[in-house]
Amino acid sequence: MLDPIMTSASSETAIRVRIAPSPTGDPHVGTAYIGLLNYIYARQRSGKFVLRIEDTDRTRFVPTSEQMIFDSLRWLGLGWDEGPDVGGPFGPYRQSERTEIYREHADILLNRGKAYRCFCTPEELEVVRKQQIAAKLPPRYPGTCRHLSAEQIGQNLAAGKPCTIRLAVPPHGADLTSSTTFRDELRGQITFEHNNVDDQILLKSDGFPTYHLANVVDDHLMQISDVIRAEEWISSTPKHVLLYKAFGWQIPRFWHMPLLRNLDKSKISKRKNPVSLIYYRDSGYLPEALINFLGLMGGGMPADINDGTEQFTLAEMVEHFVFTDIRVGGPVFDLTKLKWLNGEYLRKLTPEDFFQVVRSRVFGDDYLRQISSLMQTRIETLAQFGDLTSFFFSDNVIPPQDVFLSKKRNLEETLNFAQDQLAVLEATDWTHDALEPALKKLGEEKSWSVKENFMLLRAIITGSTMSPPLLESMIVFGKARSLDRIRRFLEAQKKLAAQKK
């Protein structure tokens, strides 16, 4: 039985939902979680599921990320009805292709007095921010440019001063608009006083919109009926509601889903759990198991499905999931449970299907071909192939201290440097031309020789001081799994240190 659609928009409105990931790196497991919920909601109600790419943050844009998003979601079985690659009646579906639309709508807000131009420089804003922090005040824009005269604005524009466009939040205490209330379908009415709502930038000085303007404009023009997203956006929702009202548009229903949590209840992060969908795919998790696991998050699936085994298909989720039963407490992303569930799915396979999965995921032709090309000139018998390449096929490679610790370095500085290596690798394109100079630059900054630098990384990645070429091996192994291996190494060393205390 479907849960009722609670009203803040007309019940006759066609159901249209969306996910809007940013192509800034590997697709996040949280994207899959929110994508799953949107997919179920649309399929239950004969609605449309839209994929929109939010790529206006050009400083963090990763060219290969968009295709990884497509591939990962399709791997999980979450197909979309409209999107950049399939088209649709409300395109374009990449925000970078919609910039003129946002500028036009920013002008509408300026003309209505709902927004204003801000000429403050980043340096000036930083001074104010530091002063507010020192005074133990929440950092926010003080409204410096809010009351500039038309003459002052004209002079600044004529002088070529760069400017942003900010939302003019009604001032706190001025009248009945001193607060904004909206309905969250899981939490009920939520009110924000305007003294806690900043005059958010809507259009940046480079002409690109911020999330807030683009999000609202796109959701309206794409006729999104229900905004189903993570709870971290609750604090931004009053800004979005103010924008809807400023444009005179109907406000969609808002569903803010509880954040996935680590076992210690902290927000899920790559520091404590792998968050890359690429990692889970390449590490041999079945898409059915991962989708099933994500469907357990939050409590929307009835406990008596399939005799309480906690195992169900995507089709069964569409049939039985109840959105109003979702618990707002953060569900725990328990990797141990995911591994158990994945094992259950592996055991359900026929021997032939299991062989094909192993063959495709662990010993795939492309993977073996890349590894073989690294080994051909380095072995004398084929039997040696396994000895030198075992780390490519192993899940848990933790080198002993006598392998990774140089005689010239102590344990603390070695682990600190490994942490620095991780930070550098996270921010580096996964190509030889990018990895080598980035690592060498780090070594120079930290006074580690190239040999020490690369030998430590080799030990962490391969578990040995002998291996095929390191960077080439890391490229074949993949960024997600390489970074996870370094994180696991560091976590293992922390646990060992704690046990010795």
N, C-alpha and C positions, 0 to 999 in steps of 0.2 A: 504493500500500500504506500502510495506516495505521500510525502509530507505536504501540508498545505503551503501554498505560496503566499506569504504574508504581505499585506498591502502597504506600499508607499508609492507604487505606480499602479496603473490600471491592470486588473487581472486579465483584461482582454489583450493586453500588449503581447505581441509575438515575442517568444523567448529567444533572446540572443545574448550569449556570454562570450567572454574572450580571455585569453592569456596574452601577456605582452612582455616576453622576456627580452633582456638586453644582450646583444652579442658582444660580451666583454671577456669571454673566456669559455672554459668548458661549461656546458649546460649543467645547472644545479639540480640536485635531487628535489629541492623545494619547488622548482619549476614543474617537475613531474607530478608532485603532490597536488599543487594548485591546478595543474592541467587536468589531472584525473578528476578532481571535484567538478571542474567546469564541464568536462566531457560528460560525466554522469548526469549532471543537472540538465544539460541540453538534450541528451538522448532520452531521459525520462519524460521530457515535456515536448518532444518533437520539435525542438528548437535548433538553433544554429550555433556551432562552436567555431569561434574565429581565432586565428593566430595572427597577432600583430607584432612586428619587430620594432622595439623602441631603441633606435640607434642614433639618437641625437647627441649622445655624449661621445664626441669624436676623439676625446683624449684617451678613452679607455676602449675604443672600438677595436675588435679583433676580426680581421677579414674572414677567417675560416670559421668563426663561431656560429654564424647563421646556419650554415649547412650542418654543423654538428647538432644544433638545436632540432632541425628538421629530422635528421637521422635518428637521434635519440628518442624523440617522441614517437616516431613511427615504429621504432624497435619495440617500444612498450605497447603499441597498438592504439595509440591516441591520435587517430586521424582527425583532421579539421576540415570544415566545410568551406572556409574562406581563408585566404592568406596570401603571402607574397608569391608563393610558388604555384598556387592553384587558382589565383584570381578571385573574383567576386564582384558584386555590384557596388561595393563601398570603398574600393581601392583608391589610391595605392595603399598597401598594407605595411609599408616601411615608413617610419616617421621622417627619415631624411629626405623622402620624396614628397613630403607634405608641408615643407617649411613655409611656402607662400600662404597656405591656408592658415597657419598659426599667426603669421604676421598680420593678416587681414583681421583675424579675431582679436588680436592685441589692440589694433587700431580701434575696433568697435568699443573695447573697454575704455580706452583713453577718451574717446569722444563722449562716452556716457559718464565720465568721471569716476569710474570704478577701478581705474588703474592710473599710474602716474610714472613719469620718467625719472630715473635716478642716475645722477652723474657722479656719485661717490666712487672713488677709486678703491681697488682692493686694499691698498695700503691704509687709506683712511678708515675703511671698515675694520681692518685688523686692529688698529689703535683703539677704536671704540669697543671691540670685542674684548680686548685685554683689560680695558678699564672696567667693563661690566663684570668680568670674572673676578677682578680684584675687589670689586664692591659686593661680591657674592650675589650678583644679579644674573638671571638667565640671559645668555647672549641673544640679542635680537636687534633688528634694524631700528634705529631711533626715530625714523621718519624725517631725516634731515632735508630731503628733497620733496617731501610730500606737499608742501605749500609754496613751491616756487611759482612766481608769476609767469604769465604767458611770455612776457618780455624776457625774463631771465632764461626761460627754456629756449626761446628763440635765439638768444645770444650764445648760449652754450652749444646749440646745434650748429649755428653759423660758424662757430670757432672749431668745429670738428671734434668736440668732446664726445668720447664714447659714452653710451648710456644703456642701462637696462630698463625694463618696464616691470614695475612692481604692482602687486595687488593692493588696493586701498581697503584694508580691513576696517570696518566701522569702529571708531574708537570706543574703548570700554567706558561704560557709564554715561555715554552721550544720550542714549534713548533706549527704546525697546530692542534695538538691534545690537545691544552690547554683548550678546552671546548667540551662538549658533547651536541648534539642536538637530540631530538627525537620528534615524532609527537604524540600528544594527539588527539584522534579523536573528542573530544568535544572542544578543545582549540586551535588546530593548532600546529605549531612548538614551542617548548620550549627549551631554551638553558641554560645550567648551566656551568659557568666557573669552572674550576677544583680547583681553590683556595677556592671554596665553597663546594667541595666534599671531604669528609674525606677518609683516607685509612681504610676503614671499615674492622672489623674483619669478616672473612669468616668461619673459623673453630676455635672453642673455645678450650681451653687447655684440656677439658675433652673429646675431640674428636667429640663432637656434633657440627653440623653446626649452623650458625646464619640464620636468616630469609633470608638474601640476597643470600647466596650460595644455600641453599636448594630450595628456590623459583625458581631461574633461572634453576638449574639443573632439577628439577622436571617438570617445565613447558616445557622445551625442550624435555625431554625424554618421557613425556606424550603427546607430539605433540599438545600443547595448541596453538591455532591460535589467540585467542583474550583474553587479560588479562583485565577483567572488575572488578575494585576494587575501593575502596574509594579514594578520592582526597588526603588524608593524606599521601599516598604513592608516590605522585608526586616527592617529594624531594629525594626519594630513587631510582627513575627510572634511573637517569644517572648512578648510580652504577650498576644497572642491565644491562643497555645497554652496559656498558664497559665489563661486564662479558660475555654477548653474543658475543661481538666482540673478546674478548680474546680466547673464545672457537672456534670462527669461525662459529657460529650458526646463523640461520635466526632469526631476531627479530620479535616478535609477534606484533599485533596491541595493543595499550594501550588505554583503556577507563577509565578515572578517574572520578567516579561519585561524585556529590556534597554531602558533609556531611549533615546528618540530623541535624537540629538545634532546640534549644529551642525557645520559644517565644521571648526571648531577643537576639536571633541570636547567642548565644553561642553554642558550640558543645554539642549535646545531651549527657547528663550524668545522672547517677543514682541520683545525688543530686537534680535534678529538675524534672525528669520524670522517671518512672519505665523503665528500659531498658531490663529486663529479659523476654524472651519469655515465660518462665514458669509462670511468674506473669500474663501475659495476658491470658494464657490458663486457669490458676486456678482461675482467677478473673471473668471468665464468658464472655470473649470476643469470638465471633464466628470467626473461622479461615477465613471464607469468608470475614468478615468485615475487619479484620486486613490486609489481602492480598489486598483487595480493597483500603484500606487507604494507604498502602505502594506504590501501583500503582499510586496514585495521586502525589507522591513525585517527583518533578523535571520537570513535564510538558510533559512527553513522550506520555501521552494519549490525543487524540484529545478531545476538549471540547464539541463537539456535539454528542458524543456517548450517546445513550439512552436518548436523549432529554436534555442533559446537567445536568442530575441528579447526576453526579459524582459517579454513582453506576454501577459497571461492574464486570464480572466474570473473573477468571484467563484465561479461554478460549478466552474471548473477548480481554484481554490484549495481548495474543499471536497473535490474528488476527490484532489488530489495533495499537499496541505500536510502536512509531517511535523514535528510539534512537537518531537520529540527531536533534530532537526537544527538547532534555533534556536541561534545563537551568542550567548553572553552579553555579548560586547563590544558597546558601544552602536552601533546602526546610524546612519549619517549621513543626516539629512534634508536632502538636496541639492536646493534649489529649482531649480537649473539643470536637473537631471535630470528633475524633475517637469514643468517647462515643456516639455522635449523630449518626454516621454512624452505629455503632453497634446496637443502638436502632432501626434504620430503618430496619436492617436485622432481628432483633428479631420480629418485627411487621409483617414481610413477612411470617413468619412461620405459618403453620396451628396450631390450638390449640393443636392437638396431638403431633406435632413435638416440639412445645414450651414446653409442659409438659415433653417430653423425654429429652430435653436439660436441663431443670431445674433439672430433676431427676438425670441425669448423672453428671452434673457439681456442683450443689449446695447440692444435697442430695444423692450423690452416695453411693452405698452400702459400699464400702471400707472406705470412709470418715466417714460415720455414725458409722461403726463398730469400728473404732479407737476412735471416740469421746465417744461412749457408754462404751467402756472398761474403760475410765477414770471416768465415772460418776456412775457406778453401786453401788459402796460402799459409795457414797456421797449424795444420795438423798433418801427421804422417800416416795415420790409419783412420778409417771411419769410426772405429771404436772410441777414439779420442773426442769425437764430436760431442758426446754426452757429457764428458768430464768438464769441458770448457764452456758449455752452454747451459748447464743445469739451472742457472739462476733465471734464465728466460722462462722456465716452466714451473718454478717454485713460487709458492705464495708467501712464505715466511723466511726471509733471509736476514738473519741478525749475526753479523760478524763478531767473533770473540775479541776481547780487548787487545790481545797480542797481534791481531790482524789490522785493526784500524788505528791503534795508538802508536804514533811515531816516538822514537827514543828522544827526540828533541822537544817534544811537547808533553804537557801534563794533561790529565783527563778534562779538567775544567775548560782550558782554552781550546781543546780539540772539539768539545761539544758545543762551545760557543761559536766556533768557526763553522761547524756543521749547520748550526741554526742560521748563520749568515748565508751559507750556501743555499739553504732551502729558500730563504727570502729572495735571493737573487734569481734562483731558478723559477720561482713562482711568477716573477715579473718578466721573464725572458721568453721570446719566441722560441719554439722548439725546433731550431735548425742549427746545424753545425756552425754556420756563419754568425749566428747570434750567441750561441752558448759559449763558445771558446773565448771570445773577447770579454764577455760578461764575467766569467769565472776568473780570468786572468786579472781583470781590473780589481775584483774583490781581493785576490791574493796580494796585489800590490798595495792596496789600501790597508790590509791587515798584516802585512809583512810575512806572508806565507809564500814560499817558493812554489813555482809551477808544479814541481814534483810532489811536494807535500800536499798541495791543494788537490791535485787530481788523484793521488793515491788514496787519500781519505775518502773521496767521493766514490772511487772504484770499489773500495772495501765495503762501503755502505750499500751500494747498488748490487754488487755481484757476490759479496761475502768472501771475496778473495783478493789477493794482490795480483793475481794472474787472470786475465780475461781477454776477450776480443777488444778492439779499440773502444775506449770508454764512451765517448760522445756518440759515436755511431751506434753503439749498443743501447744507449739511453733513448736515442731517436726511435729505434726499432721497438724497444720496450714500451715507449709511449710516455707522455708527460704525466698523465694522471697516475699511472702505476709507479713511475719513478719518484714522484713527489710523495706518494703514499709510503713508499719504502723508506724514504728519509725520515718522514714523520714517525713511522713505527720504530725506526732505529732510535730516534731521540726519546720516544716514550719508553722504550725498553731500558735505556740507560738511566732515565729518571727513576724507574721502578727499582732497578738494581741499587741505585744510590740510596733510595729510601729504605730498602731492606737492610743495608749495612749500618744505618743509623741506630 
